[in-house]
Structures are given as structure tokens and as C-alpha cells.
Amino acid sequence: MAPLQCNPNGQACKIQEPEQTPAYPSASSNYTFPRSRLKHSMTDSSKTPLLLVACGSFSPITYLHLRMFEMAADYAKYNTNFEVIGGYLSPVSDAYRKAGLASAEHRVAMTRIATDQSSRWLDVDPWEAIQKEYQPTAIVLDHFEHEINVVQRGIATGDGERKAVKIVLLAGADLIQTMSTPGVWSQEDLNHILGQYGVFIVERTGTDIDDALAALTQWRQNIWVIQQLIQNDVSSTKIRLFLKREMSVRYLVPAPVISYIEEHGLYEDDASSSIHEKDKESKGKIAAEASKSG
């Protein structure tokens, strides 16, 4: 099906035939893109519809991961001409092979528990998690572009028209630091992510974001920086350390997620609950994605 494409002033969209078949891998036959929590139509058709996508390990998911979406939604509402129509967490697959990475099955389950019981608009897309090979962030964003703007043909405006949805990556400030570091990301990926899509960045304590932004000036119009009015520097790495030391993580991680971790004995022993780093030839591909959150 042909994708929607809007004219520069963000008015009604038209159908444009795709130049080529999407390059990302297909999902398994039992995969269905989750759409139940997406807005069906825009509240204000004069705005640009926005979809927030957070890619990461989520091992485990924390309250900060969830808060990032709320901060981004507030920022979009009060500082931009965007209207948020949905938000997705996309857990990385087991092929990422990061230390402390619980299996994709567990991480998808934990993110679903967290969103199901705490949000009406956030959802979890397991597409990335079920892939046998590691998928770069650019390809994951292409997947959302295809599902939202090609398959779904954007979103209804309420006046009989449809608009293409802007897909934006949501991440912490450490992502921008890696993107501004020479040799970490390829120029092709930077152009793809920052040029075609864009990114909402949530500031983190101890991160010098100004220097990072200075190195990315050519994409600055597609980078939105969100200040944390209430500082929170919790991370999945710190949560795993607390759990390993048998310290409490209550009020840092959603209670149902803590129950799931305890029930399945996750993070008690790195050797038994994480994916081992063993395929060394995949390091080059993974290095370019050093920014996966968590």
C-alpha cells in the first residue's frame, strides 16, 4: 500500500507510491502490530501528529523510562505544534548480547506489565525483540514508519482527510553524546535518524548536552531537548546492581515488574539470567548502537 506524504505546511496528505520495498526484515507470521492505544483521529487537525518511539534494553524497565514519555508529551503540548497520537517502547532483541540483558521474552513481558497497569496511551511493540538478528535503530524507525504511514495511512484529521504521522525517537541525553562522538555512528545512520525522523532528548544529570549539540548542528532543527524539572537519574544498570546486592528497588520500578522479577528469579546471577556476550564478530554492528537505553 502506498504511504501518505504531507505537503510542507502540514495540510492534507496524499498517496505517493513507494520507490522500493522496505529494507527491514519481516516479522514472524504470528506478529501483529499493536494499535489499540493509538489515537484514531486528531483532536486539532492544524497540528502535526507525532509518534514517540523509545528503543532500548529495558532490562528491567524503570519509572524513568515511563516518565520520559510523559515529559515528552508535556513538552510537545506546550512547546511545539505537535499532537502526540501514541508512544511505543521497542525492546531490543537477544542478538544485542549486552551484559545484564534478560531474555527478550522477559523484557517484553515486563514492559507490557508496566504499560498495561500504568498508562492509557503507551504500548509495547515486540517486533524488534523477536528478530533473530540485531536491528539498528534506523531500521526500527523504518518499521514504525511503514506500519503507521503505509499500512495505516497516517491518522484521520476529523474532516475526512488523513495526515502522515511524524515518527520521532525518544531517548536520554547519552544518546546525543554518542551521536556527536566521531566513529560511533555512521554518517548514513545519523542522516537517516536525525534527518528523516528526529529525536526528543531528555536531559540527564552529568551530561553536557550543549557540546554534543554543537557537533550536530546540521540536524539541530530535528532535535528537541527536554529539561527534567524533577531530576531522576535511575537506570536499569543501577537497578540490576541493587537487585544483585539484594537491595530494595521499590518505587524505582513498577511494583508488578518487581513481582515478575522475583517470580522468575531475574538478575540474581548474571550467569543465569542474562544473555552471554559471545558472538564477537557482531561487535562492530553493536558499537554503532551504543546508545540503546538501559
N, C-alpha and C positions, 0 to 999 in steps of 0.2 A: 504494500500500500504506500502511496506517495506521502511524503512528510508535509507538514504545514510550514510555511515560511511567511513571516510578517514583513511589512514594509517598514522603513526606518522610523516612522513616527508611532509605531506600535499599534496601528489600527487593525482592521480585519485581516485575517490570514488567507492565503490562497494555497492551493495544492501545487506542489512542484515535484516533478518526477526525480527520484534519486539517481545520482550519477553512477552509483555502484552499490553492490550488496554490502551490508555492514560487515566489517572485518572481524568482529568479535565472535567467539565460539558460541554455538547454540547450546541451550540448556538441555537437561535430560527431559525425556518425554513426560515425566510426571511433574515438571515445574510449571507453575502458574504465577505470573507477575501479580503481586498483591496490590489491589486498587481500592479496597473497601474504605480506606480512610482518606483518600484523596477528595478534595472538593470537586463537586460535579459541575459547578458553574461559578463564575467570578461574582464577587459582591460589588466591585467597582470596575466596570469594563474600561475605564480610562487608564487603568494601571497596567503594568506588565506582570503577568503571572510568573511566580518563582517557585522552583522546587529545590529544596535543600537536601544534599546528599553527603553523608559522613562515611568515609571509608576508614576501616581500622581493624585492629586485632580484637578489641573489646574482650580482653581476657584477664579479668572479667569487666563487664560494663559497670560504670560508676555513675553517681549522680551528676558529675560534671559533664559526662557525655550527654546526658539528657538536658542539663541546664544550657548547654551550648546552643541547642535548638531553640529554646525559649528566648535566650539572649538575641539570637539571630532574628527571630520573628519580631521581637520588640524593635530591634534596630531597623529592620525593613519597614515596619509600620510607621515609625516616627522620623526616619532619616532618608527614605528613598521613595521612589514611585512604584515599588514592587508590591504585589499582593501574594503572600505565601499561600500556596494551594496544597502543600504537603511536605513531608520530611521523611527521609529514609536512612536507616543505618544499614550499611553493607559490610558484614564481617568478611575478612579475608579468608581464603581457603587454606587448607592444611599445607599446601605446597609452599606457603610463605616460609615455613620452618623457622620461626622466631623462637628464641628461648622463652619458656614460660607460656607457650601457646597451647591452651587446651584444645581439644579436637573441635573441628568446625561444628559438629553436631551439638556439642555442649554450648559453644559460644552463640550459635543461632538460637538455641533454646533459652539461654539467659537473656539475650537481648529481647526476645519475644515476651518473656515473662515481665521484663522491666517496662516495656512499652504498653503491653496489654493492660497492665494494672495501674499505670500512672498517666497515660496520655490518651487523648481522643483523636489526635492527628498524626502522631508518629507511627511509623511502621518499619518492619524489617524485611529486606529483600534478600533471600538466600542464594540468589543467582551466582554471585561471586564466590560464596562459600562452597558451593557444590562443584565448582570447576576442578578438574583434575590437575590443571596447570595453573601456575600463578598468573593473575591478570593485572597488568599495570593499571594505575588509576585512570589514565586516559581512556582505556578500553571500557572500564566500568562506567564511566560517564557516557560513553557512546551507547552503552546498553540502555541507560535510562533515557537518553535522547530518543532512541528507537522505540522504546515502549510507550513513552509519553507523547511524542510528537509525530511518530509514524503510525504505530498501531492504534493509539487512542485519538490521534489527530488533534492534539492540544487540549484546550479546555473551552467549554461554552462560555460565551460572554453574557448571555441572558437576553440578547437582542437578535438571536438567530445566527450569529456569526461564531467563529471559533478562532482562538488565538494560540500561537505557538508559545510554549512554556520555556522560560529561561532556566536551564539546569545549572546549578552552582554547587561547587564543592564547599563543604563546611569543615573547618579544621582549626587546630590550635596554632599559635604563633610559631611553634617549632617547625611547622611545615614551610613557612616563608623563609626561615633561616636556611633550611636545606636547599630550597629552590634558588636562593641567592648565592649559594656556595658553588664555585666553579667545579665542574666534573661530577657533581652528584646527580643532577638531572640533565638529560639530553635537551638540546635546543628544540628538537622536534616535539618532545613531550611538553616543554614549557609553552610553546606556541599553541599546542593542542589544548592544554588545560586552561591556561590563563588567557589565551586569545579567543578560543571558541566558546569556552564556558565561563570561567571566572571563579573567584573564591571569596568566601566570607571567612575572615580570620578572627579568632577570639584571642585577645592578648593574654599572655601568661606571665606570672611573676618571674623576673630574672631574664626575660627575653628582650633583647634590644631590637625592636621591630623596625625602627627608623633606618638603621644601616641596611637591613635586609631589603626594605622597600626601595632604597636608593639604587640598588643593583637591578631592580625590576621595573624601572620607570616606563619602559615601552608598553607594559601591560597595566600600568597603575590605574587606568580608568575601569579596569575589570577586577580590581582588588578592593574589598571593603573591610575596614578594620573596626572591630567591635571591642570597646573597652569593657573590662569586668568591673562593674561598680561595686560588687562584693567579691573580693579576691578569693579564688579557690584554686589550689594547685594540686588537688588529689589526682593521682594517676593509677592506672592498672598495675604498673610496676610496684608502686608503694603498697597497693592493696595485697598483691601477691607476697610481698615481704612480710607484711603484718600477719597474713594467714600462716606463712611458714613458721613465724615465731609464736603462733597461737595467740595473737593479739586481736582485740575486737575491731571489726570494721563496720559495726553498726552505725547507721546514719551517714556512712560514706558510700555505701552500696545499698540498693533497694532490698528491703527485708526478704521478699520472695526469692531474690537472687542468692542471698546468703543461705537460705534454706536449701536451695538447689545445690549450691557448692558443698554444703555439709552432707547432703543426701548422697552425692556422687563422689565424695572424697577428693574433690579437686584441689590442686595447689598444695597438697600436704607433702608431696615428694615430687620434685621436678622430674625425676626419672620415670615416674609412673603416670603423671598427669599432664605432661607436655609433649609436644612433638619434637623429636630429636633433630638437631641440626646435623644432617648427614650428607646431603647431595651438594657437595662443594661447588660443582660446576654451575649451580644456579645462583651463586653469589653475585655475579656481575649484574644479573637481571634484578636481583633483590636490592642491590646497593642503590639503584636508581629510584627505589621506592622507600628510602629510609625513613620517610615521613609518616608511614602508616601509624595512626594514633594508637595509644595504649601500650 
